[in-house]
């Protein structure tokens, strides 16, 4: 049992998990410090439960589109049905809500491997592409809203995050394209980087990079690029609909640009290490985004609690139901994903 524990939860993983929880606690503490909790509770009372239905309709509809997009990306790797791709996506999001270390992507690849013959490395390559397209769409949303001129409050951390994210995701796009066209130079570059900056053990890093390059090599996106871009935009427009309906639910005098800026900023912010479910990060990011529109911290906190709660509960329940339908154990998935080379 002792050996198994070491295999499934290394010291590095433990430190990473603790650091994520610490970040969430710190940001949540900052968020609570900013607000008058009594006023926040009063604002929360404005929300009527009937608003939950249209908000969830928008949010869960985005997963149906995610399923179409992922099925398209998976075609060179494995032919899967739309219900399967959609259900497995729910299982991955559920895992991110319940498990540490952002294991949802690994869990998603493992679940798909158990219900189909898809290999983990090829599946992870498609997920990398998903994240690149998602990031580019979210960065584009922030750029469009800031370009529309929403006032001086929009500067600072929101604009800075948009700029940094743009550099990160454009760089990731170039990496993906470069990996498809020039795999050997990419591998040499990773080897040189690991020799200069030993973030992880060199051989382990090179093995993981080789696996990713093999997976990317199997992808032929040329004819499907426009479809993937269009579906990526549709995913975030639908999810943005949830944030927009939420503004109506709280009778807030803010336009659609507030909904989409908040959506984009929150989803880019949760890339920061955090506790499972992004607790704290979600609330802090909403406060900063709402500040760009002159909305109070109390309103932002109450709004974030409702939106976050609806997202967390709906995805977690559906994800657990998917695992039950497939007869897959979440505990076993946790052990497998922690022991995976991709989490080291």
N, C-alpha and C positions, 0 to 999 in steps of 0.2 A: 504493500500500500504506500509505503514511504517513497519507493522508487517511482511508482505511478504518479504520485503528487508532483515530484520533481519534473517528470516528463511533461505533465500537462500544465504546470504553472511555474515557469522559471522565475528566478529572482528579478531578471530584467522586466518580465511581464508584470510581476507584482509591483515593482517600482513605477512602471508606466500607468498601471491601473490606479495606484494611490495618487500619482501626480494628477491624473484626470479628475479624480474626485476632489482633490484640493483646489483645482482650478474652478470647478463647478461651485464649490462651497464659497470660494472667494468672490466670484462674480455674483452669486445669489446674495451674499452678504452685502455687497456693494449696492445691488438693486434694491434690497429692502431698506438700506440706509437712506436711499434717495426719496423714499415715499412716506406719506402719512398713511399708515395702514388702515386707519378708520375711514379715511376718504376712499381708499382703494376698495374697501369692502362695500361702501355705498355705491361706487361705480359698478362693482360686480353685480349688485342688485338690479341694475338696469337690464341685464341680459335675460331674455325670455327663453325658456327651454325649446320653444317652437323653432327658434333660429338654428338649432343644432342640425335639423334635417337638411336644409339647403346647404349648410356649410359642409356637412359630411358628404353630401352628394357631389359637390365640386371636388373635394379632396379624394374620395375613393374613386371617382371617375378618372382621375389622373393616373391611378394605378392600372386601369384597364388600358390606357394608352401606353404606359410603360411596358406592359406585357407585349403589346404589338411591336414596340421598338426593339425590345430585347429578343423577341423571336426572330426579328429581321437580322439583328446582329449575330445571333447564334447560328444562322443557316450554314455558314461554312464549317462550323464546329459540330453541330448536332441539329437535326430536325426535331423540333418540339412543337406541341400544340399551344395555341394561345392560352387556354385555361392553365396549362402546366407552367408556362413562363410567368403568367400573372400570379399564380399561387406561390411559386417559389420566390418571387420578389417580395411578397408579403412576409414570407418566412424570414427573409434577410432583414427586413426592416424591424420585424418583431425581435430578432436577435440583438439588434443594435439598441433596442429599448431595454432589454433584460440582461444582457451580458456585457462585461467590461471589454476594453481594448478594441472597440469597434469591430467586433468579430462578425458582424452581419454579412459582409461581403464574402468572407470565407465560408460562413454557414450556407449562404446562398449557393455557392459553387458545390459544396458538399451535398446539399439536398438534391440539386439537379443531377449530380453524379449518381445518387442512389435511386432516383426515379427514372433516369435515362442512362445512356452509356457515355455521356459527355465527360471529357477529362477535365480535371480541376484547372490546369494551366490554361487550356483554351477558353474555359468559362471565365476565368479571372481576366483574361485579355479583353473580352467583350465588356466586362464590368468597368475596366479601366477606360475604355472608349466611352461608355455611358457617362462616367464622371467627367470626362473632358468636355463632352458636348453640354452636359448640364451646367458645368462651370462657365462655359462661354456664353450660354444663354442668360445666366444670372448676372454675369458681368455686363452683358449688353443691356439688361433691364436697368441696372443702376446707372449706366452711362446715359440711357435715354431719359430717365427721370431727372438726373442732374442737369442734363442739357436743356430740359424744358424750363429750368429756372424756378426753383421752389423756394428761393430765399437764402440768405446768408447762413441760416441755421444748418443747412445741408452740408456745410464744409466739415473739416475735422475728420473724425474717425470714420464716418460713412464714406466720404470721398476717398480717404486714404485706403480703406479696405477694398474699395472698388478698384483702385489703381494697382494695389499689390496683387489682388486676385487676378486681374487681367494679365499681369506679367506671369503669374504662376500657371494659369490655364493656357495661355498662348504658348508658353514654354512647353507645357505638357503636350499640346497639339503638335509642336515641332518634334518633340521626342517620339511621339507615336508615328508620325510620318517618317522620321529618320530611321526608326526601328524597322519599319516596313521596307524601306528602300536601301538602307545601309546598316544592316545588323552588325557586321564585324567592327566597323568604327565605333558604333555605340557600345559594344561590349568592351572594346579597348578603353573607351572613355570611362566606363564604370570601373574597370580595373585600376586605371590611373587614379580616379577619385578616391577609391577605397584605400589605395596605398598611401595617399596623402592625408586623407581624413578618414580614419578607421571608425566609421559610425557603427558598423557591424563587422563581423569576421569576414575577411575577404572572400574565402571560398564559398561561404554561405550566400554572400551577396551576389557573387558571380553565378552560382547555381540558380538563384531566384531570377536573376536577369535573363539567363539562358531560357528558363521556363517561359518567362514573359515573351521573349523574342520568338520562341517557337509558336506560342499561341497567336501572337500578332501576325506571324507569317501565314497562318491559315486563313486570315481574314481577307476578304476581297470586297472592300467597301465602295469601290469606284461607282458602280451602277446604283448603289443604294444610298449614296451620300446625301442627296437632296431629301430623300424620304426620312432618313434618320434626323436630319436637321429640322425638318418640319414637325416630326413627331416630338422632338425634344422641346421645341417651342410650345407645342400643344400641351405637353405635360405641365409646364410651368404656368401657362395661361389658366389651365383648369385649377391648379393648386392656388394660383393667385386669386381665383374666384372665391375660394374659401376665405382668404384674408379680406377681400372686398366686402363679401356678405357680412363678415364679422364687424366691419365698420358700421354698416347699417344696423346690426344687432345692438350696438352700443350707442346708436344715434349720434355718431361722430360727424362733425363737419369737416370731412376730408375726402378728397377725390380718389379715383382709381390709382393715381400715381403713388399715393401713400401706401396703398395695399401692396403694390408690386415692389416698391422700394423696401418695405418691411420684409416681404417674402424673400427677396434676393439677399438682403443683408443678414437676415436670420440664418438662411441656409448656407451662406458663405462663412458665417461666424461659427457654426457648429463643426467646422473642420478643425477648430481648436480642440486639443485634448480635453475631454470632459467625462463626467460620470455617465453611466448608461442612461439613455433617454434624453441626453443633452440638457438635463435640469440645470437651471441657473444661466447657462449660456443663452438659451432661448429667451429668457426674461430680460437679461441684460441687453441683448441685441435689439429687442423690441423697444426698450426704453430709449436707446440711442437713435433708432430709426424714427420713432414718433417725435423725438425732439427736433428732427429736421423739419417738421410741420407745425411746431409750436404746441404739440399735444403734451399734456402733463404726464409726469411719471406715474401718478396714480392710475390714470386711464390706461397707460401702456402696460402696467403690471397686470391689471385686471383683464385686459384684452388678451395678453399673452397667456395667462393662466387658462382661459377658456379655450383658445385655439390649440394650445399645447395639450391640454387634457383630452380634447376630442381626437386629435391626431394620435396621441399615445395609446389611448384605450382602444380605438377602432382597429388600428394596425396590429396591436398586440393580440387582441382577441382573434382576429382573422388569421394571423400568422400561426398562433397556437392551434387553431382549428385545422389549418392546412397540414401541419405536422401530424396531428392526430389522424387525419384522413390518409396520410401516407404511411402511418405507422412508424414514424421516425421519432426518436427520443431526443429532446432538447439537451439533456445531460450528456448523452453520447456525442452530440454535435459539439458541445462546448469542449469536451475533452479532445476530440479530433481536431477542432480548429485551433486550440491552444498548442497542440503538438505539431501543427503544420509548419513547414519551413517558411511559409509566407508571413507568419506572425513574429518571426524572430528578427 
